[in-house]
Amino acid sequence: MAKLQSHAVKQITEIVERYKDEETPLMMILEAIQSEYGYIPLEVQELVSKLTGISVAEIYGVVTFYSFFSLKPKGKYVIGVCLGTACYVKGSQAVMDKFSEVLKIKPGETTDDGLFTLDALRCIGACGIAPAISINGKVYPKMEAKKVIPLIEEYKALAAKEA
């Protein structure tokens, strides 16, 4: 097991303790860890396994099955491009391609500066406003490739202001 910092071990142990009496605690434990740290690396999965008695294989299976869990840190701004049927037929693939081109990353990757993560989503339930994207949960309707650069610039400016 890789070496986690002592404060992280303490915090993860507290999370596990919080849910230990639940009938099926794993999802709640992983959600709390994901919420706190933004991702669930293997060394954290190993610690959760040690603390709960649930195998690393089972934990890894859950983390990799559900798209809201991540093995790697995500960017400050997570861009989700809906590739569900309604969005796809209205051009969301062109939007995805433009984000990928401008940010120089593929879906599932994060920019080197840690600012943006690009995710392909299967459906965000916004079929009536397709094609739709979301950035940190904020939905942008009727997205077009020509709107990508101004949107990225807007978020870069916001990040610079917050820095």
Residue pairs with C-beta under 8 A, 6 or more apart in sequence:
1 43
1 46
1 47
1 50
2 41
2 42
2 43
2 46
3 43
4 12
4 43
4 44
4 47
8 37
8 44
9 47
11 36
12 33
12 44
12 47
12 48
12 51
13 47
13 51
15 29
15 32
15 33
15 36
16 25
16 29
16 48
16 51
16 52
18 32
19 25
19 28
19 29
19 32
20 52
22 28
25 52
26 48
26 52
26 54
26 58
26 59
26 62
27 62
29 48
29 52
30 40
30 48
30 59
30 62
30 63
30 69
33 40
33 44
33 48
34 40
34 68
34 69
34 70
37 44
38 70
38 73
38 74
39 69
39 70
39 71
39 72
39 73
39 74
40 63
40 69
40 70
40 71
41 71
41 72
42 56
42 60
42 71
45 56
45 59
45 60
45 63
46 56
48 54
48 59
49 55
49 56
49 59
62 69
63 69
63 71
64 71
67 119
67 121
72 110
73 110
73 114
74 110
74 117
75 110
75 111
75 114
75 115
75 116
75 117
76 114
76 115
76 116
76 159
77 115
77 116
77 117
77 135
77 136
77 155
77 159
78 116
78 117
78 119
78 135
78 136
79 99
79 116
79 117
79 118
79 119
79 133
79 134
79 135
80 119
80 120
80 121
80 124
80 133
80 134
80 135
81 87
81 92
81 95
81 96
81 99
81 107
81 118
81 119
81 120
81 121
81 131
81 133
81 143
82 92
82 121
82 122
82 123
82 124
82 126
82 130
82 131
82 132
82 133
82 134
83 92
83 93
83 96
83 120
83 121
83 122
84 121
84 122
84 123
84 124
84 127
85 123
86 127
86 130
86 131
87 123
87 124
87 126
87 127
87 130
87 131
87 132
88 131
89 130
90 130
90 131
91 131
91 144
91 145
92 130
92 131
92 132
92 133
92 143
94 144
94 145
95 131
95 133
95 143
95 144
95 145
95 148
96 107
96 118
96 120
97 145
98 145
98 148
98 149
99 118
99 148
99 152
100 106
100 107
100 118
102 148
102 149
102 152
103 111
103 116
103 118
103 152
104 111
105 111
105 116
105 118
106 118
107 118
107 119
107 120
108 118
108 119
108 120
109 117
109 118
110 116
110 117
110 118
111 117
115 155
115 156
115 159
116 152
116 155
121 134
124 132
124 134
124 139
126 132
126 139
126 141
129 139
129 141
129 142
130 142
131 142
131 143
131 144
132 139
132 140
132 141
132 142
132 143
133 139
133 140
133 143
134 140
135 151
135 155
140 147
140 151
